[in-house]
Amino acid sequence: MGAAFIDARNEGLLVKGGGHAMAGGFTVLKEHMDDFQLFLTRHIEKQMEGSEAVNDMQIDAMLSVHGAKPDFIRMIQNTVGPFGTDHPEPLFVLPQVRLHKVDVVGAGHIRAMVSDWEGGTWMKAMAFRAVDTPLGDLLLDKGQQTPLHLAGYLKVDSWNGRESVEMHVQDAARV
């Protein structure tokens, strides 16, 4: 992306623009926004010529909602972490979960309570910026009462002196 921003800046479409492998940024005048969007689309299409999109995900472990305890998540963070670019956070799957109380919160985020399909303990799951995406459509589909597999990162949440585990959902699939 940084290279695209630099090229757009050199074309006079951006006031400022640049970046590197891990970050990029730009400043665009409102009157150049449409031209910049077209330039960026064409630039990325050219970069992708001959490339095949790969949609795979490296899952590190499966865990039940019932088994996702704060002490377990803290142990992973303290013994396997810290996590960063060259050392990614573990990605967990919660297999065959049931969604409860699904709603939209904030600026396009989806919140749900999930349980193992058989019932029992509930866990909060958040899918950030998921509204109007395939993930969001799947989570918000109230017509389907089938189990889902959820993939995401597990976090310890502390609120009002109480700790719980929540999942930051990255992907979901029907069983």
Secondary structure in CASP SS format (residue, H / E / C, confidence):
PFRMAT SS
TARGET T0000
AUTHOR 0000-0000-0000
METHOD secondary structure of the structure
MODEL  1
M C 1.00
G H 1.00
A H 1.00
A H 1.00
F H 1.00
I H 1.00
D H 1.00
A H 1.00
R H 1.00
N H 1.00
E C 1.00
G C 1.00
L C 1.00
L C 1.00
V C 1.00
K E 1.00
G E 1.00
G E 1.00
G E 1.00
H E 1.00
A C 1.00
M C 1.00
A E 1.00
G E 1.00
G E 1.00
F E 1.00
T E 1.00
V C 1.00
L C 1.00
K H 1.00
E H 1.00
H H 1.00
M H 1.00
D H 1.00
D H 1.00
F H 1.00
Q H 1.00
L H 1.00
F H 1.00
L H 1.00
T H 1.00
R H 1.00
H H 1.00
I H 1.00
E H 1.00
K H 1.00
Q H 1.00
M H 1.00
E C 1.00
G C 1.00
S C 1.00
E C 1.00
A C 1.00
V C 1.00
N C 1.00
D C 1.00
M C 1.00
Q C 1.00
I C 1.00
D C 1.00
A E 1.00
M E 1.00
L C 1.00
S C 1.00
V C 1.00
H C 1.00
G C 1.00
A C 1.00
K C 1.00
P H 1.00
D H 1.00
F H 1.00
I H 1.00
R H 1.00
M H 1.00
I H 1.00
Q H 1.00
N H 1.00
T H 1.00
V C 1.00
G C 1.00
P C 1.00
F C 1.00
G E 1.00
T C 1.00
D C 1.00
H E 1.00
P C 1.00
E C 1.00
P C 1.00
L C 1.00
F E 1.00
V E 1.00
L E 1.00
P E 1.00
Q E 1.00
V E 1.00
R E 1.00
L E 1.00
H E 1.00
K E 1.00
V E 1.00
D E 1.00
V E 1.00
V E 1.00
G C 1.00
A C 1.00
G C 1.00
H E 1.00
I E 1.00
R E 1.00
A E 1.00
M E 1.00
V E 1.00
S E 1.00
D E 1.00
W C 1.00
E C 1.00
G C 1.00
G C 1.00
T C 1.00
W E 1.00
M E 1.00
K E 1.00
A E 1.00
M E 1.00
A E 1.00
F C 1.00
R C 1.00
A C 1.00
V C 1.00
D C 1.00
T C 1.00
P H 1.00
L H 1.00
G H 1.00
D H 1.00
L H 1.00
L H 1.00
L H 1.00
D C 1.00
K C 1.00
G C 1.00
Q C 1.00
Q C 1.00
T C 1.00
P C 1.00
L E 1.00
H E 1.00
L E 1.00
A E 1.00
G E 1.00
Y E 1.00
L E 1.00
K E 1.00
V E 1.00
D E 1.00
S E 1.00
W E 1.00
N C 1.00
G C 1.00
R E 1.00
E E 1.00
S E 1.00
V E 1.00
E E 1.00
M E 1.00
H E 1.00
V E 1.00
Q E 1.00
D E 1.00
A E 1.00
A E 1.00
R E 1.00
V C 1.00
END
